Amino acid sequence: MRSLGKLLLEGTYTTDKEDLICYGYDASGLDNCPATVVWPINTLDVIKTVKFARENGLKIIPRGAGSGMTGGSVPGEDSIVLSFEKMNRILEIDAGNLTAIVEPGVINGHLQSELEDSGFFYPPDPASLNICTIGGNVAENAGGPRALKYGVTRDYVMQIEAVLPDGRLISTGVETSKGVVGYDLTRLLVGSEGTLAMITKIRLKILPAPEAIVTILCAFNSIELAGKTVSKIIASALLPRTMEIMDRMTLMAVNKYKNVGFPENVEAMLLVELDGNRRAIVQDAEKVSNICNSFEGKIKIAEDVASRDMLWEARRAVSPALYKISPTKINEDIVVPITRVADILVAVQRISEKFGIPIACFGHAGDGNIHVNVMVDKNNKESVAKSEKIVREIFKATLDMGGTISGEHGIGLTKAKYLDMELDAVNIELMKGVKKLFDPENILNPGKVFLS
Ligand SMILES: Cc1cc2nc3c(=O)[nH]c(=O)nc-3n(C[C@H](O)[C@H](O)[C@H](O)COP(=O)(O)OP(=O)(O)OC[C@H]3O[C@@H](n4cnc5c(N)ncnc54)[C@H](O)[C@@H]3O)c2cc1C
């Protein structure tokens, strides 16, 4: 593409078919070929690309690593995919102010390792942390196991530099730990799924690393008892940093994929991790173990760092392991109030039995966020026809319990048709108004979040 060549350096864009194919998909399983891929190396490249897109009637689709679950970075044919992978520098770690400044293409896990070396940590830890980018995390307001104690990406973003769809550069938020001047545009951009602005720089809050960590694995003979254990632990004024659940189907899938030796003759497992002062967490671990025992759970404590790492590696392999046995599965990430975790797990089991389609459940049970995997075979028409009904029933049960249809994966393309199950017309109208204000010509990530 010649005129793009006048604006950008050789090697920072492509129209080669094989490249385009590689940038047309995400983890939702959807894919499409864009017209061009641009790899900006700085903010100016982003502004130049916007100018080019506007002059040539093209849309822009921001992309991090394409690990999104809802089609957020999947392009239309008339689109430029703006892949941030080369803007991947950690610009500053400021221990005195507990902040870090990063470019959007920094891989979450790279930031984690960099901080660990100096005694700090960045709490949001999506299970995809070895591949996903901080820009993608901000755009999706990503969570992760540690969200139970530490919150989600939104709680750590202090400032954002972003390019608007008309090419203007904005900086939102404050460098300080507090600031209430005007509307909170930073929080608006977090979770905006690449539909309002292209994020080019982020100032994050970081924390001192905890002194010690204890990891407990607990097996149960009923998923309901595992769910009840979660609520009981929280109600006992204990706050583990993670409380992950895996059901029987998930355990079997991970064993097959990684051969980690999880017990298969159990119905569910909880992975509970506590962090903080060494003496305090030993006491808390004992209380957690007692609660697990009172719900007939069988405890195992990870003895050293290697066994803890092995458990987390296995936990992070859950999603690929389930894809391996059901490549066209539908993955939803509902959230219910913590006291309803057992109820939703039972409700999902009933829906699975009613439709005769297996549903695997795993996820961040401690904060009520369950990944519900409907194991649909897209080559089987009957099972595909049932899948939307299943998803609607799961969403209805979730909403009836006071929950939400997405805790961390966003709406993107795949969930747009369910938006009005949760949001009323006034909310949707206000949100569409915000989109129009930022992007009156609808050139940035069109078709995402809203059906029209
Ligand atoms: C195995 C696996 C496990 C996962 N576990 C978790 C989990 O525990 N918690 C969780 O929250 N998610 C999880 N996810 C989902 C996914 O990793 C997150 O949504 C992640 O934040 C996406 O980051 P990405 O860099 O891959 O972004 P992409 O998928 O490339 O993009 C996601 C969205 O962000 C937009 N975007 C990307 N970069 C920018 C930018 N610079 N400016 C503006 N918009 C941008 C895109 O347009 C798109 O709408 C998991 C995914 C997989 C495959």
The ligand as an SDF file (V2000), in Angstrom:
LIG
                    3D

 53 58  0  0  0  0  0  0  0  0999 V2000
   -6.2160  -19.0790   28.0490 C   0  0  0  0  0  0  0  0  0  0  0  0
   -6.8680  -17.7670   28.3370 C   0  0  0  0  0  0  0  0  0  0  0  0
   -7.0880  -17.3840   29.6510 C   0  0  0  0  0  0  0  0  0  0  0  0
   -7.6870  -16.1520   29.9400 C   0  0  0  0  0  0  0  0  0  0  0  0
   -7.8380  -15.8000   31.2430 N   0  0  0  0  0  0  0  0  0  0  0  0
   -8.3560  -14.5850   31.5420 C   0  0  0  0  0  0  0  0  0  0  0  0
   -8.5020  -14.1650   32.9030 C   0  0  0  0  0  0  0  0  0  0  0  0
   -8.1620  -14.8860   33.8410 O   0  0  0  0  0  0  0  0  0  0  0  0
   -9.0120  -12.9330   33.1250 N   0  0  0  0  0  0  0  0  0  0  0  0
   -9.3810  -12.0990   32.1080 C   0  0  0  0  0  0  0  0  0  0  0  0
   -9.8250  -10.9830   32.3780 O   0  0  0  0  0  0  0  0  0  0  0  0
   -9.2730  -12.4800   30.8250 N   0  0  0  0  0  0  0  0  0  0  0  0
   -8.7670  -13.6790   30.5040 C   0  0  0  0  0  0  0  0  0  0  0  0
   -8.6360  -14.0580   29.1980 N   0  0  0  0  0  0  0  0  0  0  0  0
   -9.0940  -13.1470   28.1310 C   0  0  0  0  0  0  0  0  0  0  0  0
   -7.9920  -12.2120   27.5530 C   0  0  0  0  0  0  0  0  0  0  0  0
   -6.7020  -12.7100   27.7440 O   0  0  0  0  0  0  0  0  0  0  0  0
   -8.1130  -10.8170   28.1410 C   0  0  0  0  0  0  0  0  0  0  0  0
   -9.3360  -10.2220   27.7320 O   0  0  0  0  0  0  0  0  0  0  0  0
   -6.9720   -9.8630   27.7500 C   0  0  0  0  0  0  0  0  0  0  0  0
   -7.1330   -8.6610   28.4530 O   0  0  0  0  0  0  0  0  0  0  0  0
   -6.9070   -9.5690   26.2580 C   0  0  0  0  0  0  0  0  0  0  0  0
   -5.6450   -8.9840   25.9930 O   0  0  0  0  0  0  0  0  0  0  0  0
   -5.0050   -9.0020   24.5310 P   0  0  0  0  0  0  0  0  0  0  0  0
   -3.7240   -8.2510   24.6000 O   0  0  0  0  0  0  0  0  0  0  0  0
   -4.9350  -10.3700   24.0060 O   0  0  0  0  0  0  0  0  0  0  0  0
   -6.0730   -8.1440   23.7380 O   0  0  0  0  0  0  0  0  0  0  0  0
   -6.8740   -8.4610   22.3540 P   0  0  0  0  0  0  0  0  0  0  0  0
   -7.5800   -9.7540   22.4510 O   0  0  0  0  0  0  0  0  0  0  0  0
   -5.9400   -8.2530   21.2340 O   0  0  0  0  0  0  0  0  0  0  0  0
   -7.9080   -7.2790   22.3960 O   0  0  0  0  0  0  0  0  0  0  0  0
   -8.9300   -7.2410   23.3400 C   0  0  0  0  0  0  0  0  0  0  0  0
   -9.7210   -5.9400   23.1700 C   0  0  0  0  0  0  0  0  0  0  0  0
   -8.9120   -4.8470   23.5360 O   0  0  0  0  0  0  0  0  0  0  0  0
   -8.8180   -3.9030   22.4730 C   0  0  0  0  0  0  0  0  0  0  0  0
   -7.4560   -3.3580   22.5370 N   0  0  0  0  0  0  0  0  0  0  0  0
   -6.2920   -4.0500   22.5880 C   0  0  0  0  0  0  0  0  0  0  0  0
   -5.2600   -3.2130   22.7050 N   0  0  0  0  0  0  0  0  0  0  0  0
   -5.7760   -1.9520   22.7230 C   0  0  0  0  0  0  0  0  0  0  0  0
   -5.2150   -0.6450   22.8050 C   0  0  0  0  0  0  0  0  0  0  0  0
   -3.9020   -0.4440   22.9260 N   0  0  0  0  0  0  0  0  0  0  0  0
   -6.0600    0.4220   22.7670 N   0  0  0  0  0  0  0  0  0  0  0  0
   -7.4010    0.2490   22.6760 C   0  0  0  0  0  0  0  0  0  0  0  0
   -7.9760   -0.9620   22.5900 N   0  0  0  0  0  0  0  0  0  0  0  0
   -7.1780   -2.0460   22.6260 C   0  0  0  0  0  0  0  0  0  0  0  0
   -9.1400   -4.6880   21.2240 C   0  0  0  0  0  0  0  0  0  0  0  0
   -9.6750   -3.8700   20.2080 O   0  0  0  0  0  0  0  0  0  0  0  0
  -10.1700   -5.6750   21.7480 C   0  0  0  0  0  0  0  0  0  0  0  0
  -11.4490   -5.0740   21.7660 O   0  0  0  0  0  0  0  0  0  0  0  0
   -8.0720  -15.2960   28.8780 C   0  0  0  0  0  0  0  0  0  0  0  0
   -7.8600  -15.6810   27.5510 C   0  0  0  0  0  0  0  0  0  0  0  0
   -7.2680  -16.9040   27.2720 C   0  0  0  0  0  0  0  0  0  0  0  0
   -7.0430  -17.2770   25.8430 C   0  0  0  0  0  0  0  0  0  0  0  0
  1  2  1  0
  2  3  1  0
  2 52  2  0
  3  4  2  0
  4  5  1  0
  4 50  1  0
  5  6  2  0
  6  7  1  0
  6 13  1  0
  7  8  2  0
  7  9  1  0
  9 10  1  0
 10 11  2  0
 10 12  1  0
 12 13  2  0
 13 14  1  0
 14 15  1  0
 14 50  1  0
 15 16  1  0
 16 17  1  0
 16 18  1  0
 18 19  1  0
 18 20  1  0
 20 21  1  0
 20 22  1  0
 22 23  1  0
 23 24  1  0
 24 25  2  0
 24 26  1  0
 24 27  1  0
 27 28  1  0
 28 29  2  0
 28 30  1  0
 28 31  1  0
 31 32  1  0
 32 33  1  0
 33 34  1  0
 33 48  1  0
 34 35  1  0
 35 36  1  0
 35 46  1  0
 36 37  1  0
 36 45  1  0
 37 38  2  0
 38 39  1  0
 39 40  1  0
 39 45  2  0
 40 41  1  0
 40 42  2  0
 42 43  1  0
 43 44  2  0
 44 45  1  0
 46 47  1  0
 46 48  1  0
 48 49  1  0
 50 51  2  0
 51 52  1  0
 52 53  1  0
M  END
$$$$
